[in-house]
């Protein structure tokens, strides 16, 4: 999509989707609307990949490696600070962490609108309808058994990597009667490790 429409519009759409999702989670008591918000976030959730493409566009050589390292460091800080902030805000209100996330994403969206320039100066290529098939982008690996196996293992690792944090919240509440703050602090320790 970023080759067709540019990095900036796709990144801004992703930030808008996240802002809408967190605003919905902060305000609605209706389960199906929460699911709708998560669907919006899933469809537009591309900030990491697009940010990486943006960095690759505007940097070269050692500067590129430094900027990718900085992006990874920011991700790591978020993995530690996010649960702490969410836990502390969750002690105030169950809606507060989602409201804070909506505000932060909204601020990022505004900054992107006013400060970010398009980095993909190349030719905008047309995009055939089959390109929207998420499986079609992996056809190149069809004949490479080892690559296909590695991709499968990576997918399973990513899927499994999402489970502990979600289950830890339920386990901490049920088994130890932890508050939102305590769960946030424990997830921060997990992020540090």
N, CA, C and O of each residue as an XYZ file, in Angstrom:
772
protein
N       0.815     -1.206      0.000
C       0.000      0.000      0.000
C       0.851      1.259      0.000
O       0.508      2.247     -0.649
N       1.980      1.222      0.742
C       2.792      2.434      0.809
C       3.480      2.725     -0.514
O       3.763      3.884     -0.818
N       3.758      1.683     -1.316
C       4.329      1.929     -2.637
C       3.304      2.577     -3.559
O       3.665      3.336     -4.459
N       2.043      2.281     -3.340
C       0.976      2.821     -4.191
C       0.537      4.203     -3.740
O       0.379      5.108     -4.559
N       0.341      4.367     -2.431
C      -0.231      5.613     -1.923
C       0.772      6.504     -1.207
O       0.481      7.674     -0.961
N       1.934      5.986     -0.871
C       2.937      6.758     -0.155
C       2.989      6.363      1.308
O       2.019      5.845      1.862
N       4.141      6.615      1.928
C       4.329      6.249      3.337
C       3.471      7.114      4.256
O       2.815      6.611      5.168
N       3.484      8.413      4.004
C       2.801      9.360      4.889
C       1.307      9.078      5.020
O       0.821      8.975      6.147
N       0.546      8.947      3.917
C      -0.890      8.705      4.064
C      -1.220      7.391      4.778
O      -2.178      7.326      5.548
N      -0.429      6.347      4.522
C      -0.699      5.063      5.171
C      -0.390      5.154      6.663
O      -1.137      4.620      7.483
N       0.704      5.825      7.021
C       1.036      5.984      8.437
C      -0.008      6.835      9.151
O      -0.392      6.528     10.279
N      -0.465      7.893      8.508
C      -1.503      8.737      9.111
C      -2.818      7.970      9.256
O      -3.516      8.122     10.258
N      -3.157      7.152      8.265
C      -4.373      6.328      8.369
C      -4.251      5.331      9.515
O      -5.226      5.065     10.217
N      -3.064      4.785      9.704
C      -2.834      3.848     10.798
C      -2.987      4.538     12.151
O      -3.594      3.985     13.068
N      -2.439      5.738     12.274
C      -2.584      6.496     13.524
C      -4.035      6.892     13.766
O      -4.502      6.876     14.904
N      -4.747      7.245     12.705
C      -6.166      7.577     12.840
C      -6.954      6.351     13.307
O      -7.810      6.458     14.186
N      -6.666      5.193     12.720
C      -7.343      3.962     13.131
C      -7.096      3.633     14.590
O      -8.016      3.226     15.299
N      -5.854      3.805     15.048
C      -5.536      3.539     16.456
C      -6.235      4.539     17.368
O      -6.726      4.170     18.435
N      -6.283      5.798     16.956
C      -6.968      6.825     17.753
C      -8.444      6.483     17.901
O      -8.996      6.553     18.999
N      -9.074      6.116     16.802
C     -10.496      5.747     16.831
C     -10.705      4.518     17.714
O     -11.628      4.485     18.529
N      -9.850      3.513     17.553
C      -9.983      2.288     18.342
C      -9.896      2.578     19.835
O     -10.753      2.136     20.600
N      -8.882      3.310     20.256
C      -8.730      3.586     21.691
C      -9.832      4.497     22.210
O     -10.252      4.360     23.359
N     -10.306      5.418     21.392
C     -11.427      6.268     21.815
C     -12.686      5.425     22.012
O     -13.442      5.644     22.959
N     -12.907      4.471     21.126
C     -14.054      3.562     21.278
C     -13.902      2.744     22.553
O     -14.855      2.610     23.321
N     -12.709      2.194     22.784
C     -12.509      1.382     23.989
C     -12.657      2.211     25.265
O     -13.045      1.681     26.306
N     -12.350      3.500     25.189
C     -12.457      4.363     26.370
C     -13.889      4.757     26.676
O     -14.203      5.107     27.814
N     -14.767      4.705     25.676
C     -16.090      5.302     25.874
C     -17.276      4.356     25.766
O     -18.328      4.647     26.335
N     -17.155      3.254     25.071
C     -18.356      2.442     24.831
C     -18.481      1.274     25.807
O     -17.485      0.630     26.137
N     -19.696      1.004     26.267
C     -19.923     -0.162     27.114
C     -20.468     -1.362     26.329
O     -20.789     -2.392     26.923
N     -20.576     -1.239     25.007
C     -21.218     -2.263     24.183
C     -20.143     -3.138     23.530
O     -19.253     -2.636     22.844
N     -20.239     -4.451     23.753
C     -19.202     -5.377     23.314
C     -18.997     -5.375     21.800
O     -17.854     -5.381     21.343
N     -20.068     -5.367     21.016
C     -19.892     -5.448     19.565
C     -19.218     -4.190     19.026
O     -18.525     -4.249     18.010
N     -19.410     -3.055     19.690
C     -18.723     -1.832     19.257
C     -17.233     -1.926     19.592
O     -16.393     -1.429     18.842
N     -16.909     -2.563     20.717
C     -15.497     -2.796     21.041
C     -14.844     -3.657     19.961
O     -13.718     -3.390     19.540
N     -15.558     -4.690     19.518
C     -15.033     -5.527     18.434
C     -14.852     -4.711     17.155
O     -13.862     -4.882     16.444
N     -15.793     -3.839     16.866
C     -15.678     -2.995     15.671
C     -14.429     -2.121     15.759
O     -13.714     -1.948     14.772
N     -14.173     -1.575     16.937
C     -12.966     -0.771     17.129
C     -11.704     -1.577     16.920
O     -10.751     -1.092     16.311
N     -11.686     -2.800     17.417
C     -10.514     -3.661     17.227
C     -10.334     -4.032     15.759
O      -9.207     -4.166     15.285
N     -11.444     -4.198     15.040
C     -11.354     -4.488     13.604
C     -10.741     -3.305     12.868
O      -9.884     -3.484     12.002
N     -11.181     -2.091     13.213
C     -10.602     -0.880     12.607
C      -9.099     -0.837     12.881
O      -8.304     -0.569     11.980
N      -8.718     -1.102     14.125
C      -7.296     -1.092     14.481
C      -6.525     -2.161     13.713
O      -5.396     -1.924     13.282
N      -7.127     -3.332     13.539
C      -6.463     -4.399     12.803
C      -6.271     -4.072     11.334
O      -5.228     -4.374     10.754
N      -7.276     -3.457     10.738
C      -7.193     -3.098      9.321
C      -6.163     -2.003      9.090
O      -5.452     -2.016      8.085
N      -6.082     -1.062     10.013
C      -5.191      0.084      9.820
C      -3.878     -0.049     10.584
O      -3.050      0.861     10.535
N      -3.670     -1.149     11.284
C      -2.497     -1.290     12.150
C      -1.220     -1.586     11.394
O      -0.859     -2.749     11.212
N      -0.538     -0.556     10.957
C       0.688     -0.762     10.196
C       1.792      0.203     10.596
O       2.733      0.412      9.831
N       1.695      0.787     11.769
C       2.657      1.833     12.113
C       4.095      1.324     12.135
O       4.989      2.006     11.634
N       4.336      0.151     12.699
C       5.708     -0.351     12.779
C       6.332     -0.595     11.421
O       7.457     -0.163     11.167
N       5.618     -1.282     10.546
C       6.147     -1.588      9.215
C       6.347     -0.324      8.389
O       7.361     -0.178      7.706
N       5.386      0.583      8.452
C       5.491      1.816      7.662
C       6.585      2.712      8.226
O       7.315      3.346      7.465
N       6.710      2.772      9.548
C       7.790      3.564     10.148
C       9.146      3.016      9.718
O      10.067      3.785      9.444
N       9.273      1.691      9.659
C      10.511      1.093      9.181
C      10.800      1.450      7.732
O      11.939      1.763      7.386
N       9.779      1.406      6.882
C       9.958      1.794      5.478
C      10.322      3.274      5.369
O      11.147      3.650      4.536
N       9.714      4.109      6.200
C      10.006      5.550      6.206
C      11.467      5.788      6.589
O      12.159      6.586      5.956
N      11.929      5.091      7.629
C      13.325      5.229      8.053
C      14.259      4.784      6.938
O      15.265      5.441      6.672
N      13.934      3.674      6.286
C      14.765      3.185      5.180
C      14.816      4.199      4.044
O      15.846      4.330      3.383
N      13.719      4.920      3.806
C      13.674      5.916      2.732
C      14.551      7.130      3.020
O      15.213      7.646      2.120
N      14.557      7.584      4.262
C      15.203      8.874      4.557
C      16.626      8.741      5.101
O      17.269      9.753      5.379
N      17.129      7.521      5.258
C      18.477      7.323      5.793
C      19.275      6.411      4.881
O      18.730      5.754      3.994
N      20.600      6.386      5.121
C      21.448      5.440      4.410
C      22.657      5.090      5.269
O      23.033      5.845      6.165
N      23.258      3.945      4.990
C      24.479      3.513      5.659
C      24.366      3.407      7.164
O      23.393      2.869      7.694
N      25.387      3.933      7.855
C      25.431      3.873      9.316
C      24.276      4.632      9.944
O      23.770      4.248     10.998
N      23.866      5.703      9.299
C      22.750      6.495      9.813
C      21.479      5.649      9.868
O      20.685      5.774     10.801
N      21.291      4.797      8.874
C      20.113      3.923      8.834
C      20.136      2.934      9.998
O      19.125      2.741     10.675
N      21.281      2.314     10.227
C      21.396      1.356     11.331
C      21.124      2.049     12.666
O      20.455      1.486     13.533
N      21.637      3.256     12.832
C      21.419      4.007     14.073
C      19.946      4.314     14.274
O      19.429      4.183     15.384
N      19.263      4.721     13.206
C      17.839      5.052     13.318
C      16.974      3.814     13.567
O      15.996      3.880     14.311
N      17.330      2.691     12.949
C      16.595      1.452     13.243
C      16.841      1.013     14.687
O      15.938      0.503     15.349
N      18.061      1.213     15.167
C      18.352      0.925     16.570
C      17.547      1.812     17.501
O      17.048      1.354     18.529
N      17.422      3.085     17.139
C      16.624      4.016     17.939
C      15.154      3.604     17.942
O      14.488      3.685     18.974
N      14.649      3.165     16.794
C      13.264      2.700     16.721
C      13.057      1.478     17.620
O      12.048      1.383     18.317
N      14.009      0.549     17.602
C      13.916     -0.631     18.470
C      13.998     -0.245     19.941
O      13.301     -0.822     20.775
N      14.846      0.729     20.263
C      14.957      1.194     21.649
C      13.643      1.818     22.110
O      13.202      1.584     23.235
N      13.027      2.602     21.251
C      11.727      3.203     21.591
C      10.678      2.121     21.824
O       9.854      2.236     22.732
N      10.708      1.084     21.014
C       9.784     -0.035     21.199
C      10.011     -0.687     22.561
O       9.055     -0.998     23.272
N      11.277     -0.894     22.923
C      11.600     -1.492     24.213
C      11.151     -0.633     25.381
O      10.622     -1.148     26.365
N      11.359      0.678     25.280
C      10.902      1.590     26.335
C       9.383      1.516     26.458
O       8.847      1.526     27.566
N       8.698      1.443     25.335
C       7.242      1.318     25.355
C       6.775      0.025     26.000
O       5.744     -0.001     26.673
N       7.538     -1.058     25.794
C       7.186     -2.347     26.402
C       7.299     -2.308     27.926
O       6.630     -3.074     28.620
N       8.143     -1.420     28.442
C       8.306     -1.298     29.890
C       7.404     -0.203     30.448
O       6.689     -0.421     31.426
N       7.435      0.974     29.826
C       6.684      2.121     30.354
C       5.181      1.989     30.118
O       4.388      2.462     30.932
N       4.778      1.356     29.022
C       3.355      1.226     28.703
C       2.547      0.517     29.776
O       1.530      1.048     30.222
N       2.974     -0.676     30.207
C       2.219     -1.347     31.267
C       2.197     -0.575     32.586
O       1.195     -0.591     33.301
N       3.306      0.104     32.907
C       3.330      0.892     34.142
C       2.314      2.024     34.050
O       1.504      2.219     34.956
N       2.366      2.773     32.939
C       1.414      3.884     32.763
C      -0.017      3.362     32.733
O      -0.905      3.942     33.358
N      -0.245      2.265     32.007
C      -1.585      1.687     31.943
C      -2.077      1.222     33.300
O      -3.244      1.411     33.641
N      -1.186      0.610     34.077
C      -1.564      0.158     35.412
C      -1.891      1.313     36.341
O      -2.872      1.259     37.082
N      -1.069      2.362     36.304
C      -1.326      3.530     37.153
C      -2.613      4.234     36.743
O      -3.406      4.632     37.596
N      -2.819      4.387     35.439
C      -4.055      5.021     34.969
C      -5.264      4.133     35.241
O      -6.352      4.631     35.528
N      -5.074      2.817     35.149
C      -6.165      1.885     35.427
C      -6.634      1.942     36.867
O      -7.781      1.608     37.163
N      -5.750      2.364     37.770
C      -6.147      2.529     39.170
C      -7.084      3.720     39.339
O      -7.894      3.752     40.265
N      -6.973      4.696     38.447
C      -7.854      5.869     38.479
C      -9.219      5.512     37.915
O     -10.254      5.795     38.520
N      -9.201      4.878     36.734
C     -10.434      4.492     36.048
C     -10.092      3.422     35.026
O      -8.999      3.429     34.460
N     -11.016      2.504     34.785
C     -10.783      1.494     33.755
C     -10.719      2.109     32.364
O     -10.149      1.516     31.448
N     -11.294      3.283     32.203
C     -11.304      3.958     30.904
C     -10.046      4.792     30.674
O      -9.692      5.071     29.529
N      -9.370      5.191     31.746
C      -8.246      6.123     31.645
C      -7.097      5.636     30.755
O      -6.588      6.437     29.971
N      -6.655      4.369     30.826
C      -5.557      3.952     29.941
C      -5.920      4.068     28.462
O      -5.083      4.446     27.642
N      -7.159      3.744     28.127
C      -7.586      3.812     26.726
C      -7.725      5.259     26.265
O      -7.399      5.589     25.125
N      -8.207      6.111     27.150
C      -8.309      7.535     26.830
C      -6.916      8.121     26.613
O      -6.705      8.886     25.671
N      -5.972      7.770     27.474
C      -4.596      8.252     27.311
C      -3.995      7.759     25.997
O      -3.315      8.517     25.306
N      -4.241      6.502     25.650
C      -3.728      5.959     24.387
C      -4.354      6.667     23.194
O      -3.675      6.928     22.201
N      -5.654      6.981     23.285
C      -6.319      7.717     22.201
C      -5.712      9.103     22.051
O      -5.468      9.557     20.933
N      -5.467      9.775     23.166
C      -4.878     11.120     23.118
C      -3.466     11.067     22.535
O      -3.123     11.891     21.687
N      -2.646     10.116     22.974
C      -1.281     10.003     22.445
C      -1.274      9.705     20.949
O      -0.497     10.298     20.200
N      -2.133      8.793     20.512
C      -2.210      8.503     19.079
C      -2.725      9.710     18.310
O      -2.254      9.992     17.208
N      -3.698     10.431     18.886
C      -4.206     11.640     18.244
C      -3.135     12.711     18.119
O      -3.044     13.384     17.093
N      -2.319     12.873     19.163
C      -1.212     13.839     19.091
C      -0.195     13.428     18.028
O       0.298     14.271     17.279
N       0.115     12.138     17.963
C       1.016     11.652     16.910
C       0.432     11.909     15.528
O       1.155     12.271     14.600
N      -0.864     11.723     15.397
C      -1.538     11.991     14.127
C      -1.398     13.461     13.744
O      -1.071     13.777     12.600
N      -1.643     14.356     14.692
C      -1.511     15.790     14.416
C      -0.075     16.160     14.065
O       0.157     16.917     13.123
N       0.885     15.636     14.811
C       2.291     15.901     14.491
C       2.628     15.402     13.091
O       3.314     16.084     12.329
N       2.144     14.211     12.756
C       2.385     13.672     11.426
C       1.768     14.522     10.335
O       2.362     14.705      9.272
N       0.575     15.042     10.592
C      -0.104     15.883      9.599
C       0.684     17.157      9.308
O       0.763     17.599      8.162
N       1.261     17.740     10.349
C       1.903     19.042     10.185
C       3.413     18.981      9.981
O       3.980     19.890      9.375
N       4.071     17.950     10.461
C       5.531     17.930     10.415
C       6.130     16.889      9.474
O       7.272     17.039      9.040
N       5.391     15.854      9.158
C       5.953     14.751      8.380
C       5.781     14.993      6.884
O       4.702     15.351      6.413
N       6.867     14.788      6.158
C       6.810     14.903      4.700
C       6.829     13.505      4.090
O       7.293     12.549      4.712
N       6.328     13.402      2.885
C       6.329     12.113      2.191
C       7.769     11.719      1.886
O       8.551     12.535      1.400
N       8.116     10.470      2.172
C       9.485     10.000      1.951
C       9.626      9.170      0.682
O      10.734      9.016      0.167
N       8.540      8.642      0.180
C       8.592      7.753     -0.984
C       8.418      8.589     -2.242
O       7.302      8.847     -2.691
N       9.545      9.004     -2.797
C       9.510      9.904     -3.952
C       9.415      9.161     -5.278
O       9.272      9.779     -6.333
N       9.495      7.860     -5.224
C       9.480      7.071     -6.450
C       8.140      7.095     -7.157
O       7.191      7.753     -6.731
N       8.096      6.361     -8.241
C       6.877      6.275     -9.047
C       5.799      5.524     -8.275
O       6.056      4.475     -7.684
N       4.612      6.069     -8.289
C       3.476      5.408     -7.644
C       2.951      4.341     -8.589
O       2.437      4.648     -9.664
N       3.080      3.097     -8.184
C       2.684      1.989     -9.038
C       1.225      1.628     -8.828
O       0.729      1.691     -7.703
N       0.523      1.249     -9.902
C      -0.851      0.777     -9.729
C      -0.848     -0.541     -8.956
O       0.122     -1.299     -8.994
N      -1.937     -0.794     -8.265
C      -2.019     -1.983     -7.428
C      -3.165     -2.863     -7.896
O      -4.326     -2.466     -7.793
N      -2.861     -4.059     -8.411
C      -3.940     -4.951     -8.844
C      -4.727     -5.464     -7.640
O      -4.220     -5.495     -6.519
N      -5.958     -5.862     -7.888
C      -6.839     -6.325     -6.820
C      -6.262     -7.539     -6.087
O      -6.459     -7.676     -4.880
N      -5.556     -8.419     -6.795
C      -4.989     -9.608     -6.162
C      -3.919     -9.256     -5.130
O      -3.584    -10.084     -4.283
N      -3.382     -8.046     -5.189
C      -2.365     -7.627     -4.220
C      -2.948     -7.458     -2.823
O      -2.203     -7.433     -1.843
N      -4.269     -7.341     -2.718
C      -4.908     -7.201     -1.413
C      -5.071     -8.542     -0.699
O      -5.489     -8.583      0.458
N      -4.742     -9.640     -1.388
C      -4.781    -10.967     -0.781
C      -3.544    -11.117      0.109
O      -2.427    -11.120     -0.408
N      -3.710    -11.241      1.434
C      -2.540    -11.285      2.315
C      -1.651    -12.504      2.104
O      -0.464    -12.460      2.426
N      -2.194    -13.575      1.578
C      -1.407    -14.788      1.368
C      -0.568    -14.683      0.095
O       0.487    -15.310      0.002
N      -1.020    -13.902     -0.884
C      -0.324    -13.840     -2.170
C       1.086    -13.277     -2.052
O       1.939    -13.586     -2.884
N       1.349    -12.463     -1.043
C       2.687    -11.896     -0.911
C       3.723    -12.937     -0.483
O       4.921    -12.655     -0.500
N       3.278    -14.127     -0.101
C       4.201    -15.180      0.317
C       4.392    -16.251     -0.753
O       5.019    -17.277     -0.490
N       3.869    -16.030     -1.938
C       3.985    -17.035     -3.004
C       5.431    -17.304     -3.391
O       5.765    -18.413     -3.806
N       6.284    -16.309     -3.259
C       7.686    -16.476     -3.636
C       8.363    -17.583     -2.821
O       9.350    -18.161     -3.275
N       7.847    -17.885     -1.624
C       8.468    -18.892     -0.753
C       7.908    -20.290     -0.979
O       8.311    -21.236     -0.302
N       6.992    -20.427     -1.914
C       6.317    -21.706     -2.119
C       7.286    -22.844     -2.417
O       7.115    -23.938     -1.881
N       8.273    -22.628     -3.233
C       9.208    -23.690     -3.602
C      10.373    -23.847     -2.641
O      11.161    -24.782     -2.780
N      10.497    -22.960     -1.678
C      11.621    -23.000     -0.738
C      11.155    -23.569      0.599
O      10.637    -22.844      1.448
N      11.341    -24.852      0.773
C      10.828    -25.544      1.953
C      11.390    -24.968      3.250
O      10.650    -24.778      4.215
N      12.681    -24.692      3.278
C      13.304    -24.184      4.505
C      12.758    -22.802      4.846
O      12.456    -22.526      6.006
N      12.631    -21.940      3.855
C      12.102    -20.594      4.101
C      10.652    -20.672      4.570
O      10.262    -19.965      5.499
N       9.858    -21.521      3.938
C       8.461    -21.680      4.354
C       8.382    -22.197      5.789
O       7.529    -21.758      6.560
N       9.264    -23.124      6.148
C       9.283    -23.641      7.523
C       9.672    -22.545      8.509
O       9.063    -22.425      9.572
N      10.680    -21.745      8.167
C      11.090    -20.640      9.039
C       9.975    -19.610      9.200
O       9.762    -19.085     10.293
N       9.273    -19.325      8.120
C       8.160    -18.374      8.198
C       7.046    -18.923      9.089
O       6.430    -18.174      9.848
N       6.792    -20.214      8.999
C       5.771    -20.837      9.849
C       6.173    -20.761     11.316
O       5.352    -20.432     12.172
N       7.430    -21.063     11.607
C       7.920    -20.983     12.988
C       7.829    -19.548     13.496
O       7.413    -19.317     14.632
N       8.215    -18.586     12.667
C       8.139    -17.178     13.069
C       6.694    -16.775     13.368
O       6.431    -16.086     14.353
N       5.767    -17.204     12.522
C       4.348    -16.903     12.745
C       3.872    -17.481     14.075
O       3.196    -16.802     14.848
N       4.225    -18.729     14.335
C       3.806    -19.372     15.591
C       4.428    -18.657     16.785
O       3.759    -18.455     17.798
N       5.703    -18.270     16.679
C       6.354    -17.545     17.775
C       5.669    -16.207     18.041
O       5.484    -15.824     19.196
N       5.296    -15.500     16.983
C       4.605    -14.226     17.160
C       3.243    -14.433     17.809
O       2.841    -13.671     18.689
N       2.545    -15.459     17.372
C       1.232    -15.767     17.937
C       1.349    -16.139     19.413
O       0.594    -15.638     20.247
N       2.287    -17.009     19.727
C       2.499    -17.437     21.107
C       2.993    -16.272     21.959
O       2.674    -16.198     23.145
N       3.756    -15.375     21.379
C       4.273    -14.228     22.119
C       3.196    -13.273     22.594
O       3.421    -12.502     23.526
N       2.033    -13.312     21.970
C       0.931    -12.441     22.372
C       0.146    -13.004     23.554
O      -0.534    -12.258     24.258
N       0.235    -14.293     23.773
C      -0.597    -14.961     24.776
C      -0.217    -14.622     26.216
O      -1.113    -14.327     27.007
N       1.068    -14.649     26.602
C       1.381    -14.468     28.024
C       0.848    -13.175     28.634
O       0.301    -13.199     29.737
N       0.996    -12.060     27.947
C       0.536    -10.791     28.524
C      -0.972    -10.797     28.736
O      -1.457    -10.322     29.763
N      -1.713    -11.331     27.773
C      -3.171    -11.363     27.910
C      -3.597    -12.297     29.041
O      -4.472    -11.951     29.835
N      -2.994    -13.457     29.117
C      -3.357    -14.404     30.167
C      -2.829    -13.976     31.532
O      -3.437    -14.283     32.557
N      -1.703    -13.269     31.552
C      -1.128    -12.831     32.813
C      -2.068    -11.885     33.557
O      -2.154    -11.929     34.784
N      -2.759    -11.043     32.824
C      -3.720    -10.126     33.444
C      -4.811    -10.925     34.154
O      -5.129    -10.658     35.313
N      -5.376    -11.895     33.462
C      -6.442    -12.719     34.044
C      -5.900    -13.532     35.221
O      -6.537    -13.610     36.271
N      -4.731    -14.131     35.043
C      -4.119    -14.940     36.096
C      -3.807    -14.087     37.329
O      -4.096    -14.495     38.454
N      -3.223    -12.911     37.122
C      -2.883    -12.032     38.239
C      -4.101    -11.583     39.025
O      -4.067    -11.518     40.254
N      -5.174    -11.274     38.315
C      -6.409    -10.870     39.001
C      -7.031    -12.045     39.757
O      -7.437    -11.908     40.912
N      -7.100    -13.186     39.100
C      -7.792    -14.339     39.679
C      -6.985    -15.006     40.794
O      -7.517    -15.279     41.870
N      -5.726    -15.263     40.541
C      -4.905    -16.027     41.488
C      -4.397    -15.172     42.651
O      -4.440    -15.597     43.806
N      -3.912    -13.957     42.338
C      -3.266    -13.137     43.359
C      -4.102    -11.936     43.805
O      -3.726    -11.232     44.742
N      -5.231    -11.703     43.137
C      -6.098    -10.547     43.433
C      -5.341     -9.229     43.263
O      -5.522     -8.287     44.035
N      -4.487     -9.184     42.232
C      -3.702     -7.982     41.977
C      -4.573     -6.883     41.398
O      -5.558     -7.146     40.708
N      -4.195     -5.654     41.687
C      -4.851     -4.480     41.115
C      -4.278     -4.230     39.719
O      -3.308     -4.866     39.306
N      -4.896     -3.295     39.008
C      -4.395     -2.924     37.678
C      -2.967     -2.393     37.777
O      -2.140     -2.669     36.908
N      -2.676     -1.637     38.828
C      -1.329     -1.091     39.007
C      -0.309     -2.211     39.189
O       0.761     -2.185     38.580
N      -0.633     -3.185     40.018
C       0.298     -4.291     40.269
C       0.522     -5.117     39.006
O       1.644     -5.540     38.728
N      -0.530     -5.343     38.253
C      -0.385     -6.091     36.998
C       0.478     -5.306     36.018
O       1.333     -5.879     35.343
N       0.256     -3.990     35.939
C       1.082     -3.152     35.073
C       2.548     -3.205     35.456
O       3.414     -3.296     34.586
N       2.836     -3.148     36.751
C       4.224     -3.227     37.216
C       4.834     -4.590     36.905
O       5.999     -4.674     36.518
N       4.053     -5.658     37.073
C       4.582     -6.994     36.777
C       4.858     -7.156     35.280
O       5.830     -7.808     34.898
N       4.015     -6.570     34.438
C       4.264     -6.626     32.992
C       5.493     -5.803     32.613
O       6.208     -6.148     31.672
N       5.738     -4.711     33.349
C       6.944     -3.920     33.104
C       8.190     -4.736     33.430
O       9.183     -4.674     32.704
N       8.142     -5.496     34.516
C       9.268     -6.372     34.864
C       9.469     -7.404     33.760
O      10.602     -7.691     33.375
N       8.377     -7.960     33.253
C       8.452     -8.903     32.134
C       9.098     -8.229     30.918
O       9.905     -8.846     30.221
N       8.741     -6.957     30.662
C       9.330     -6.218     29.544
C      10.820     -5.990     29.715
O      11.571     -6.014     28.740
N      11.256     -5.768     30.955
C      12.681     -5.562     31.224
C      13.462     -6.852     31.000
O      14.577     -6.838     30.478
N      12.854     -7.967     31.406
C      13.539     -9.259     31.255
C      13.623     -9.641     29.797
O      14.164    -10.695     29.465
